[in-house]
Amino acid sequence: MDLEFLRPYDYSTPSLAPAEEGDELDTLEHGPSSNSSEGSSHSSTSSAGSSFTSPSSPSLSSSTDSDSGTPSSSSESSQDMAGSQADPPDSPPPVRRSTRVNKGVPPLRHSEFVAFSTPSIVVPATYKQARGIEHWEKAMDVEKDALDAAGTWDLVPRRPEFSVIGSKWVYTVKMLPDGSVERFRARVVAQGFCQEYGVDYAETFAPVAKMQTVRSLLTVAAMKGWALLQLDVKNAFLHGDLKEVIYTERPPGYTRGDSSMVCRLKRSLYGLKQAPRAWFEMFQDTILDAGFVQSNSDPSLFLRHTTRGLTVLLIYVDDMIVTGNDQLGIQELKQVLHSAFNLKELGDLSYFLGLEIHRSTSGLHVCQRKYIIDLLEEAQMDECVACSTPMEQNLKMRSGDGDLLSNASLYRRIVGSLIYLTHTRPDISYAVQVVSQFMNAPRSTHWAAVHRIVRYLKGTQDVGLVFPVAGEEVMEAYADADYAGCLDTRRSTSGWCVRLGQSFISWRCKKQDRVSKSSTEAEYRSMSEVSSEIVWLKRLLAELGVVVRSPIRLHVDNTSAIRIATNPVLHDRTKHIEVHVHYIRQLVAEGEVELAYITSEDQTADLLTKAVASARHWFLAHKLMLRQLH
């Protein structure tokens, strides 16, 4: 597989059909549309032999033309028209039917997703529903054995003074990226919502890996050619030690011991408020005893430097990425984890937190294809017609536009899923930022905007970030702002992104917390925001063995904002700006950041501040290193 970084890109003929004013968008009052009456078939324009290409031509499947779902012939259409001539004058006009014929050949490009079209597996909600079903019984037996092996509890006689927390079974199905079942999972979960603060728990915070750290680690591994391995700890929360005395009810179906007894927990249990913290503290102690050092930039990152090289471990709850150039150190790490926990080695990194990682000799491609497919199914839009941009050009919405949705829960679930998708899809960041502002009381207009984003994702499921092998260890950043774009508050929107070599590792689209008095001030605030990210990323990369040279170039398309950051001027239009915003001045004065003017046409961060036309959207998406996987 190769990366086509230098292939000429045609922006004049976007392959996806843009949304027209006549497109009908269902509201939640009637339920989202689950079928598409008209679709277009578009061919891919990628060259032969390429694996990662520009997302200029995502393919769309054709749908049936007639209302009944079956193709109509021209003769049938003629008979309908002939019959309509004999109808009385006041009869309704005949139904117009298409003469196109479906060849009946399913597109091969969708064959790998056939598992997603099969009926969903029924997941029981209670023990009573799961009892007697073989695969769920086996899953519960595995969980019971794990609980006993970990010494999770002691069975003790019930006493009136005990505050006993309930417990229940929770069932899930763990799927592989191709949609097949990996395993059926049953968990005994404590009803932590019954816990009392200060009695049953105290501290609950537990860190997880930042997505900027994940992308930075993937970038460094791709540039240096490090192997990426994935590890998983089974029943991770059962390894945590509890500091509080907690009693729980015996889980349904647990027949060991006397039925009148209760469980006095010795280990943390899923559902307890302090369970994540207890597990992380146990893992942290284990990994530090093995000679690793905890990162100052991200507490979920652990590193060990030896004369042989560097070993890196990044953890997100119980999922781990291991990499580095010390192969012996990696083997020693796995031995330590095997001796302390029930460790499962998953081989080369391919699927991590919903991110699909594809590696070739040219680099890494990271997308969320399965996540998008699941999102389309949840929104009942898996048959919708795709469009070429996530938001109509220059669209502005108010909080009171449209009718209130009778059921806002679907809106919130879909927008929440879209927010997670922005971890690999900066091209939808602005649109998602806009629709996420109306979570409290979403309306039909806002749902139409969400509908548009999902339609865009329908045609770009395979699009994701590329982390190429080639590239210098040079960091650059881009900052932009949309002045007074919010019609409700008149606040501006900041948009910025940071790249290392050719790989973009951090970006943000966010409404500013203050009203700016000019476009210059809005741009200046955006520059200050990205400057903090630059300093943090530089420190993080140094821990990963990448020493970024200073000054780091920050591209801005507002000359007045550049002058304010370069010269400590104070006048009527800037004297009100808060002190912390002037942090950018210090970095410029110390030579850490160098400001450079860039034209608005070439401003990469422009895609993070406004909705643009189709051709420009794909131009900027290409600059953000978004490519389609083939």
PLY file of the C-alpha trace (Angstrom):
ply
format ascii 1.0
element vertex 630
property float x
property float y
property float z
element edge 629
property int vertex1
property int vertex2
end_header
0.00 0.00 0.00
1.25 3.48 -0.84
0.35 7.01 0.11
-0.45 9.32 -2.78
0.69 12.60 -1.28
1.61 14.25 -4.56
-1.24 13.09 -6.78
-2.99 15.99 -8.56
-6.32 16.70 -6.91
-9.42 17.78 -8.82
-11.65 20.02 -6.71
-13.90 21.10 -9.56
-16.02 17.95 -9.63
-16.75 16.71 -6.11
-18.04 13.19 -6.30
-20.66 13.47 -3.59
-23.99 15.02 -4.42
-24.31 18.36 -2.63
-27.45 18.93 -0.64
-30.04 20.97 -2.45
-32.74 23.17 -1.02
-35.31 20.56 -2.01
-33.73 17.81 0.07
-36.20 16.61 2.65
-34.85 16.25 6.17
-37.02 14.43 8.67
-37.36 15.76 12.18
-37.39 13.70 15.31
-41.12 14.26 15.59
-41.62 11.88 12.67
-38.45 9.83 13.22
-35.32 9.99 11.04
-35.71 8.63 7.55
-34.40 5.12 7.14
-34.66 4.77 3.40
-33.45 6.61 0.34
-35.65 6.75 -2.70
-33.05 8.10 -5.06
-29.32 7.51 -5.03
-26.42 8.03 -7.36
-23.59 5.74 -8.28
-20.22 7.43 -8.26
-16.94 5.89 -9.26
-13.64 6.32 -7.48
-10.92 8.27 -9.27
-7.95 6.85 -7.40
-5.08 5.52 -9.43
-4.21 1.84 -9.52
-2.08 0.44 -6.77
-2.90 3.15 -4.27
-4.11 2.43 -0.76
-4.57 5.89 0.76
-6.04 8.49 -1.57
-7.70 11.84 -1.46
-11.35 11.63 -0.38
-12.45 13.11 -3.65
-14.60 10.24 -4.81
-16.12 8.10 -2.06
-18.37 5.57 -3.76
-22.10 5.58 -3.17
-24.37 2.65 -3.85
-27.46 2.96 -6.01
-30.86 2.45 -4.46
-34.09 1.24 -6.01
-36.17 3.71 -7.94
-39.76 2.69 -7.39
-41.70 3.24 -4.21
-42.15 -0.50 -3.79
-38.40 -1.09 -3.83
-38.37 -3.04 -7.12
-37.17 -1.74 -10.48
-39.79 -0.66 -13.01
-39.62 -1.42 -16.72
-40.39 1.07 -19.49
-43.39 -1.01 -20.66
-44.97 -0.83 -17.22
-44.47 2.89 -17.22
-46.16 3.19 -20.64
-49.16 1.16 -19.46
-49.54 3.42 -16.45
-49.54 6.48 -18.67
-52.00 4.95 -21.12
-54.36 4.01 -18.35
-54.25 7.49 -16.92
-55.68 8.99 -20.14
-58.98 7.17 -19.57
-59.32 8.46 -16.01
-61.95 11.11 -15.26
-60.75 14.72 -15.33
-60.94 15.05 -11.54
-58.87 11.93 -10.85
-55.42 12.36 -9.23
-52.42 12.49 -11.57
-50.63 9.19 -12.22
-47.61 8.24 -10.15
-44.38 8.97 -11.99
-42.14 5.89 -12.14
-38.55 5.61 -13.19
-37.50 3.48 -16.15
-34.06 2.65 -14.73
-33.35 -1.02 -14.02
-31.28 -2.40 -11.15
-28.83 -4.97 -12.51
-29.05 -6.93 -9.26
-25.28 -7.14 -8.78
-24.26 -6.09 -5.26
-21.19 -3.83 -5.11
-18.14 -5.80 -4.00
-16.74 -2.84 -2.08
-19.45 -3.41 0.55
-18.88 -7.15 0.93
-16.62 -6.75 3.95
-19.46 -5.06 5.83
-22.00 -7.82 5.25
-21.91 -8.66 8.95
-23.41 -5.29 9.78
-26.51 -6.02 7.72
-27.34 -9.19 9.63
-29.93 -9.08 12.40
-28.53 -7.67 15.64
-27.73 -10.07 18.45
-30.20 -9.77 21.29
-28.39 -8.64 24.44
-30.31 -9.52 27.62
-31.05 -6.75 30.09
-31.52 -8.99 33.13
-30.25 -12.26 34.53
-33.69 -13.79 34.01
-33.47 -13.11 30.27
-29.94 -14.52 29.99
-30.55 -17.65 32.05
-30.71 -20.82 29.98
-28.96 -19.35 26.91
-25.77 -21.30 26.38
-23.34 -18.55 25.37
-24.51 -16.23 28.14
-24.32 -19.03 30.70
-20.71 -19.68 29.65
-19.91 -15.97 29.89
-21.33 -15.85 33.43
-19.34 -18.94 34.44
-16.16 -17.29 33.18
-16.93 -14.17 35.21
-17.67 -16.16 38.38
-14.38 -18.03 38.04
-12.52 -14.74 37.55
-14.14 -13.23 40.63
-13.17 -16.22 42.76
-9.64 -16.39 41.34
-9.06 -12.70 42.12
-10.32 -13.09 45.67
-12.78 -10.29 45.04
-14.85 -10.86 48.18
-15.44 -12.86 51.30
-18.91 -14.19 52.06
-19.98 -13.02 55.53
-23.25 -13.26 57.48
-25.59 -10.34 56.94
-25.93 -7.91 59.84
-28.46 -5.11 60.38
-25.75 -2.43 60.65
-24.31 -3.28 57.22
-25.01 -0.88 54.37
-25.35 -3.39 51.56
-25.12 -2.25 47.93
-27.00 -4.15 45.26
-25.36 -5.93 42.33
-26.52 -7.13 38.93
-25.33 -8.75 35.72
-24.52 -6.59 32.70
-24.19 -8.28 29.31
-22.32 -7.02 26.26
-21.07 -8.40 22.97
-17.54 -7.50 21.97
-17.25 -7.14 18.20
-14.31 -7.28 15.84
-13.73 -4.46 13.32
-15.24 -6.63 10.55
-18.50 -6.92 12.48
-18.10 -10.51 13.66
-18.48 -11.53 17.30
-15.25 -11.76 19.27
-16.83 -12.92 22.52
-19.85 -12.64 24.75
-19.11 -10.82 27.98
-20.95 -10.90 31.30
-19.97 -8.62 34.16
-21.04 -8.47 37.80
-21.62 -4.77 38.42
-22.17 -3.09 41.76
-24.94 -0.50 41.95
-22.56 2.33 42.71
-25.30 4.94 42.55
-26.27 3.77 46.06
-22.86 4.65 47.50
-22.60 7.49 50.00
-19.76 10.00 49.70
-17.43 9.94 52.70
-18.71 6.53 53.77
-18.41 4.19 50.80
-15.98 6.24 48.71
-13.85 9.38 48.66
-11.63 10.10 45.63
-12.82 8.81 42.25
-10.69 10.49 39.57
-8.60 8.26 37.32
-6.66 9.58 34.29
-7.03 8.24 30.76
-4.86 8.88 27.73
-5.48 12.12 25.87
-6.29 11.72 22.19
-3.55 14.24 21.37
-1.13 11.87 23.07
-2.46 8.92 21.06
-2.02 10.81 17.77
1.43 12.06 18.80
2.53 8.53 19.67
1.25 7.19 16.34
3.06 9.99 14.51
6.38 9.31 16.23
6.05 5.55 15.73
5.34 6.04 12.02
8.24 8.45 11.53
10.73 6.26 13.42
9.43 2.91 12.16
8.61 1.57 15.62
6.40 -1.48 15.99
3.00 -0.80 17.59
1.65 -3.53 19.86
-1.67 -3.73 21.69
-2.25 -5.28 25.09
-5.39 -5.76 27.15
-5.91 -6.67 30.81
-8.81 -9.02 31.51
-11.04 -8.11 34.45
-8.88 -5.05 35.09
-11.01 -3.51 37.83
-10.80 -6.69 39.90
-7.10 -5.96 40.51
-7.71 -2.74 42.43
-7.44 -2.71 46.23
-10.23 -1.05 48.18
-9.54 1.29 51.09
-13.17 1.38 52.24
-15.28 -1.44 53.70
-18.05 -2.20 51.21
-20.73 -4.89 51.26
-22.70 -5.99 48.21
-25.50 -8.42 47.55
-24.58 -11.73 45.97
-25.10 -11.53 42.20
-28.11 -13.44 40.85
-27.24 -17.04 40.10
-24.23 -17.11 42.41
-24.80 -20.35 44.32
-21.50 -20.65 46.15
-21.88 -20.34 49.92
-25.00 -19.78 51.99
-27.73 -17.74 50.28
-28.22 -15.55 53.37
-24.67 -14.20 53.21
-23.43 -10.97 51.63
-20.15 -10.12 49.91
-17.51 -8.11 51.78
-15.38 -6.71 48.98
-11.61 -7.03 49.10
-11.08 -5.89 45.50
-12.72 -3.20 43.45
-15.74 -4.21 41.41
-17.19 -2.81 38.21
-19.79 -0.18 39.03
-18.13 1.16 42.17
-17.37 4.85 41.98
-13.76 4.34 43.06
-13.11 1.27 40.88
-11.28 3.09 38.02
-9.05 4.94 40.48
-8.22 1.77 42.43
-7.27 -0.05 39.22
-5.08 2.78 37.94
-3.25 3.09 41.26
-2.51 -0.64 41.21
-1.28 -0.48 37.60
0.76 2.64 38.28
2.57 1.05 41.22
3.32 -2.06 39.15
4.71 -0.20 36.16
6.79 2.23 38.25
8.34 -0.69 40.14
9.44 -2.04 36.74
11.64 1.01 36.18
9.27 3.16 34.14
8.78 6.89 34.65
5.39 8.54 34.51
5.11 11.35 31.98
4.70 14.90 33.25
2.65 15.75 30.16
0.15 12.88 30.35
-0.14 10.69 33.47
-1.33 7.78 31.30
2.02 7.69 29.48
4.91 5.68 30.92
8.48 5.59 29.57
11.70 3.73 30.29
15.05 4.84 28.91
17.94 2.38 28.85
21.20 2.13 26.98
19.35 -0.09 24.50
16.72 2.54 23.69
13.23 3.67 24.69
10.14 1.68 25.72
6.78 3.48 25.73
3.45 2.40 27.22
0.19 4.33 26.88
-2.89 3.15 28.79
-6.58 3.97 28.45
-8.36 2.19 31.32
-7.33 -1.41 30.46
-6.29 -0.99 26.80
-2.60 -0.40 26.18
-0.33 0.61 23.32
3.31 -0.47 23.60
6.02 0.80 21.28
9.64 1.92 21.18
13.01 0.94 19.75
14.05 -1.31 22.65
12.75 -4.74 21.63
14.23 -6.47 24.66
12.67 -3.82 26.89
9.27 -4.48 25.34
9.60 -8.20 26.06
10.59 -7.45 29.66
7.56 -5.19 30.02
5.21 -7.91 28.81
6.72 -10.36 31.28
6.11 -7.92 34.13
2.50 -7.39 33.10
1.90 -11.13 32.66
3.16 -11.81 36.17
0.98 -9.10 37.73
-2.24 -9.27 35.70
-4.25 -11.52 33.43
-2.74 -10.03 30.28
-3.93 -10.63 26.73
-1.59 -9.86 23.83
-3.54 -8.66 20.80
-0.63 -8.43 18.37
-0.02 -5.46 16.11
-2.14 -2.41 16.80
-5.19 -2.46 14.54
-8.25 -1.40 16.56
-7.95 0.90 19.57
-10.86 2.75 21.22
-12.89 2.66 18.02
-9.93 3.82 15.92
-8.99 1.54 13.03
-5.25 1.64 12.34
-3.95 0.40 8.99
-0.19 0.25 8.50
1.80 0.13 5.28
5.37 0.80 4.27
4.37 4.42 3.69
2.78 5.14 7.05
-0.39 4.80 9.10
-4.00 5.45 8.15
-6.40 5.98 11.06
-10.16 6.08 10.55
-13.39 5.20 12.40
-15.21 3.29 9.69
-17.03 0.79 11.92
-17.95 3.57 14.33
-19.59 5.50 11.49
-21.48 2.41 10.32
-22.83 1.91 13.84
-23.75 5.59 14.01
-25.69 5.39 10.75
-27.62 2.41 12.07
-28.41 4.12 15.38
-29.64 7.22 13.57
-31.67 5.01 11.18
-29.88 6.68 8.28
-27.89 3.79 6.82
-29.80 4.22 3.54
-29.58 8.02 3.36
-28.18 9.91 0.37
-24.68 11.27 0.98
-23.67 14.90 0.47
-20.34 16.57 -0.21
-19.96 18.81 2.86
-20.93 18.45 6.52
-22.72 21.80 6.66
-24.35 24.18 4.24
-22.03 27.02 3.28
-22.18 30.03 5.65
-25.02 28.47 7.65
-25.82 30.29 10.89
-28.38 29.04 13.42
-30.04 30.45 16.51
-31.14 28.54 19.57
-34.79 29.35 18.86
-34.91 28.37 15.19
-37.49 25.70 14.31
-39.85 23.62 16.41
-38.83 21.87 19.62
-38.15 18.17 19.18
-40.54 15.91 21.03
-37.70 13.50 21.81
-34.31 15.12 22.27
-32.50 11.98 23.46
-31.66 10.77 19.94
-30.27 14.21 19.08
-28.00 14.13 22.13
-26.82 10.57 21.46
-25.97 11.29 17.83
-24.18 14.55 18.61
-22.24 12.81 21.40
-21.10 10.18 18.91
-20.15 12.90 16.42
-18.00 14.59 19.04
-16.01 11.38 19.46
-15.64 11.12 15.68
-13.79 14.44 15.59
-10.75 12.65 17.07
-9.91 11.46 13.54
-12.13 13.75 11.47
-11.16 17.43 11.81
-13.25 18.08 8.69
-16.45 17.82 10.75
-15.16 19.68 13.82
-16.80 23.00 13.02
-20.18 21.51 12.14
-20.19 19.35 15.27
-19.18 22.33 17.41
-22.19 24.23 16.10
-24.81 21.53 16.67
-23.42 20.68 20.11
-24.46 24.14 21.34
-28.15 23.17 21.22
-28.11 20.02 23.37
-30.35 21.55 26.03
-33.34 22.23 23.78
-32.70 20.99 20.22
-35.11 22.00 17.49
-35.99 20.81 14.01
-33.50 23.17 12.36
-30.69 21.84 14.51
-31.68 18.24 13.73
-31.56 19.08 10.04
-27.95 20.21 10.53
-27.12 16.96 12.35
-28.84 15.05 9.56
-26.53 16.79 7.07
-23.39 15.80 9.02
-24.45 12.15 9.12
-25.19 12.20 5.39
-21.70 13.55 4.80
-20.23 10.74 6.88
-22.26 8.19 4.90
-20.19 9.01 1.81
-16.84 9.37 3.61
-16.77 6.32 5.90
-13.26 5.34 4.81
-11.75 8.81 5.17
-9.22 9.21 7.96
-5.95 10.76 9.04
-2.66 9.78 7.47
0.57 9.65 9.48
3.32 9.27 6.87
6.78 7.82 7.38
8.41 10.69 5.56
8.69 14.05 7.25
11.05 16.19 9.28
10.68 16.58 13.02
9.42 20.13 12.60
6.31 21.48 14.31
4.07 24.12 12.74
0.71 25.55 13.76
-2.19 27.41 12.15
-4.65 29.72 13.93
-7.81 31.39 12.64
-11.05 32.85 13.98
-14.58 33.58 12.79
-15.55 36.98 14.18
-18.91 37.21 16.03
-20.19 34.07 14.33
-22.63 33.06 17.09
-25.95 34.82 16.46
-27.13 34.28 20.04
-24.08 35.58 21.93
-22.04 37.28 19.16
-18.98 35.43 20.37
-16.28 34.44 17.92
-15.08 30.94 17.08
-11.44 29.92 17.43
-9.95 27.29 15.17
-6.40 26.03 15.25
-4.34 22.97 14.38
-0.79 21.73 14.97
1.24 19.36 12.86
4.50 17.48 13.31
6.14 16.93 9.96
3.18 16.18 7.69
0.99 14.67 10.42
-1.64 16.71 12.26
-1.59 15.76 15.93
-3.85 18.36 17.55
-6.69 20.69 16.57
-9.63 22.47 18.13
-12.75 24.34 17.15
-14.29 26.20 20.07
-16.48 29.21 20.72
-14.54 31.85 22.63
-15.59 32.62 26.21
-15.58 36.40 25.68
-17.09 38.74 23.11
-14.31 40.18 20.97
-14.54 43.83 19.95
-12.86 43.26 16.58
-11.75 40.52 14.22
-8.17 41.30 15.23
-8.96 40.56 18.87
-10.70 37.31 17.91
-7.63 36.18 15.95
-5.35 37.23 18.81
-7.31 35.10 21.27
-7.06 32.11 18.93
-3.29 32.61 18.69
-3.03 32.61 22.47
-5.02 29.36 22.73
-2.84 27.46 20.30
0.35 28.79 21.92
-0.48 26.87 25.11
-0.98 23.69 23.06
2.35 24.24 21.31
4.24 24.40 24.60
2.53 21.26 25.91
3.08 19.27 22.71
6.73 20.27 22.58
7.24 18.92 26.10
5.31 15.72 25.29
7.31 15.05 22.14
10.59 15.62 24.00
9.61 12.79 26.35
9.00 10.59 23.30
12.49 11.33 22.00
11.54 14.00 19.45
13.33 17.29 20.10
11.42 20.01 18.26
13.55 22.94 17.22
12.53 26.47 18.17
11.06 28.77 17.05
7.85 27.02 16.10
6.14 28.77 13.23
2.54 29.88 13.79
0.66 30.81 10.61
-1.90 33.63 10.93
-3.85 35.48 8.24
-4.38 38.72 10.22
-1.49 41.19 10.10
-2.92 43.37 12.88
-3.01 40.41 15.27
0.59 39.62 14.36
1.65 43.18 15.18
-0.11 43.11 18.56
1.63 39.84 19.48
5.01 41.10 18.29
4.93 44.57 19.86
3.75 45.24 23.44
1.40 47.99 22.36
-1.53 49.12 24.47
-4.32 51.23 23.07
-8.07 51.65 23.33
-8.88 48.59 21.22
-6.67 46.14 23.18
-6.31 47.49 26.73
-9.28 45.44 27.96
-7.84 42.07 26.89
-7.15 39.75 29.84
-3.57 39.22 31.00
-3.48 35.48 30.23
-4.28 36.15 26.57
-0.95 37.97 26.21
0.91 34.70 26.84
1.63 34.59 23.13
3.73 37.76 23.49
6.06 36.07 25.95
6.60 33.09 23.65
7.35 35.37 20.71
9.76 37.46 22.79
11.58 34.35 24.05
11.93 32.95 20.54
9.72 29.93 21.20
7.14 30.94 18.59
7.61 32.72 15.28
4.58 34.38 13.71
4.22 34.09 9.94
1.58 35.62 7.69
-0.41 33.27 5.47
-3.09 34.15 2.97
-6.69 33.35 3.85
-6.88 31.04 0.83
-4.04 28.87 2.20
-5.08 29.03 5.87
-5.53 25.38 6.86
-7.39 26.31 10.05
-10.10 28.01 7.99
-11.95 24.66 7.86
-12.22 24.79 11.67
-13.98 28.16 11.83
-16.70 28.17 9.18
-18.73 26.09 6.74
-17.29 26.46 3.24
-18.21 25.38 -0.28
-17.53 21.85 -1.48
-14.40 22.54 -3.54
-12.73 24.54 -0.77
-13.82 22.02 1.85
-12.00 19.19 0.10
-8.99 21.41 -0.60
-8.58 22.13 3.11
-9.37 18.52 4.08
-6.53 17.44 1.82
-4.19 19.90 3.55
-5.23 18.37 6.90
-3.91 15.00 5.62
-7.33 13.39 5.34
-7.28 10.53 2.85
-9.58 7.71 1.80
-8.57 4.13 2.55
-8.83 1.60 -0.30
0 1
1 2
2 3
3 4
4 5
5 6
6 7
7 8
8 9
9 10
10 11
11 12
12 13
13 14
14 15
15 16
16 17
17 18
18 19
19 20
20 21
21 22
22 23
23 24
24 25
25 26
26 27
27 28
28 29
29 30
30 31
31 32
32 33
33 34
34 35
35 36
36 37
37 38
38 39
39 40
40 41
41 42
42 43
43 44
44 45
45 46
46 47
47 48
48 49
49 50
50 51
51 52
52 53
53 54
54 55
55 56
56 57
57 58
58 59
59 60
60 61
61 62
62 63
63 64
64 65
65 66
66 67
67 68
68 69
69 70
70 71
71 72
72 73
73 74
74 75
75 76
76 77
77 78
78 79
79 80
80 81
81 82
82 83
83 84
84 85
85 86
86 87
87 88
88 89
89 90
90 91
91 92
92 93
93 94
94 95
95 96
96 97
97 98
98 99
99 100
100 101
101 102
102 103
103 104
104 105
105 106
106 107
107 108
108 109
109 110
110 111
111 112
112 113
113 114
114 115
115 116
116 117
117 118
118 119
119 120
120 121
121 122
122 123
123 124
124 125
125 126
126 127
127 128
128 129
129 130
130 131
131 132
132 133
133 134
134 135
135 136
136 137
137 138
138 139
139 140
140 141
141 142
142 143
143 144
144 145
145 146
146 147
147 148
148 149
149 150
150 151
151 152
152 153
153 154
154 155
155 156
156 157
157 158
158 159
159 160
160 161
161 162
162 163
163 164
164 165
165 166
166 167
167 168
168 169
169 170
170 171
171 172
172 173
173 174
174 175
175 176
176 177
177 178
178 179
179 180
180 181
181 182
182 183
183 184
184 185
185 186
186 187
187 188
188 189
189 190
190 191
191 192
192 193
193 194
194 195
195 196
196 197
197 198
198 199
199 200
200 201
201 202
202 203
203 204
204 205
205 206
206 207
207 208
208 209
209 210
210 211
211 212
212 213
213 214
214 215
215 216
216 217
217 218
218 219
219 220
220 221
221 222
222 223
223 224
224 225
225 226
226 227
227 228
228 229
229 230
230 231
231 232
232 233
233 234
234 235
235 236
236 237
237 238
238 239
239 240
240 241
241 242
242 243
243 244
244 245
245 246
246 247
247 248
248 249
249 250
250 251
251 252
252 253
253 254
254 255
255 256
256 257
257 258
258 259
259 260
260 261
261 262
262 263
263 264
264 265
265 266
266 267
267 268
268 269
269 270
270 271
271 272
272 273
273 274
274 275
275 276
276 277
277 278
278 279
279 280
280 281
281 282
282 283
283 284
284 285
285 286
286 287
287 288
288 289
289 290
290 291
291 292
292 293
293 294
294 295
295 296
296 297
297 298
298 299
299 300
300 301
301 302
302 303
303 304
304 305
305 306
306 307
307 308
308 309
309 310
310 311
311 312
312 313
313 314
314 315
315 316
316 317
317 318
318 319
319 320
320 321
321 322
322 323
323 324
324 325
325 326
326 327
327 328
328 329
329 330
330 331
331 332
332 333
333 334
334 335
335 336
336 337
337 338
338 339
339 340
340 341
341 342
342 343
343 344
344 345
345 346
346 347
347 348
348 349
349 350
350 351
351 352
352 353
353 354
354 355
355 356
356 357
357 358
358 359
359 360
360 361
361 362
362 363
363 364
364 365
365 366
366 367
367 368
368 369
369 370
370 371
371 372
372 373
373 374
374 375
375 376
376 377
377 378
378 379
379 380
380 381
381 382
382 383
383 384
384 385
385 386
386 387
387 388
388 389
389 390
390 391
391 392
392 393
393 394
394 395
395 396
396 397
397 398
398 399
399 400
400 401
401 402
402 403
403 404
404 405
405 406
406 407
407 408
408 409
409 410
410 411
411 412
412 413
413 414
414 415
415 416
416 417
417 418
418 419
419 420
420 421
421 422
422 423
423 424
424 425
425 426
426 427
427 428
428 429
429 430
430 431
431 432
432 433
433 434
434 435
435 436
436 437
437 438
438 439
439 440
440 441
441 442
442 443
443 444
444 445
445 446
446 447
447 448
448 449
449 450
450 451
451 452
452 453
453 454
454 455
455 456
456 457
457 458
458 459
459 460
460 461
461 462
462 463
463 464
464 465
465 466
466 467
467 468
468 469
469 470
470 471
471 472
472 473
473 474
474 475
475 476
476 477
477 478
478 479
479 480
480 481
481 482
482 483
483 484
484 485
485 486
486 487
487 488
488 489
489 490
490 491
491 492
492 493
493 494
494 495
495 496
496 497
497 498
498 499
499 500
500 501
501 502
502 503
503 504
504 505
505 506
506 507
507 508
508 509
509 510
510 511
511 512
512 513
513 514
514 515
515 516
516 517
517 518
518 519
519 520
520 521
521 522
522 523
523 524
524 525
525 526
526 527
527 528
528 529
529 530
530 531
531 532
532 533
533 534
534 535
535 536
536 537
537 538
538 539
539 540
540 541
541 542
542 543
543 544
544 545
545 546
546 547
547 548
548 549
549 550
550 551
551 552
552 553
553 554
554 555
555 556
556 557
557 558
558 559
559 560
560 561
561 562
562 563
563 564
564 565
565 566
566 567
567 568
568 569
569 570
570 571
571 572
572 573
573 574
574 575
575 576
576 577
577 578
578 579
579 580
580 581
581 582
582 583
583 584
584 585
585 586
586 587
587 588
588 589
589 590
590 591
591 592
592 593
593 594
594 595
595 596
596 597
597 598
598 599
599 600
600 601
601 602
602 603
603 604
604 605
605 606
606 607
607 608
608 609
609 610
610 611
611 612
612 613
613 614
614 615
615 616
616 617
617 618
618 619
619 620
620 621
621 622
622 623
623 624
624 625
625 626
626 627
627 628
628 629
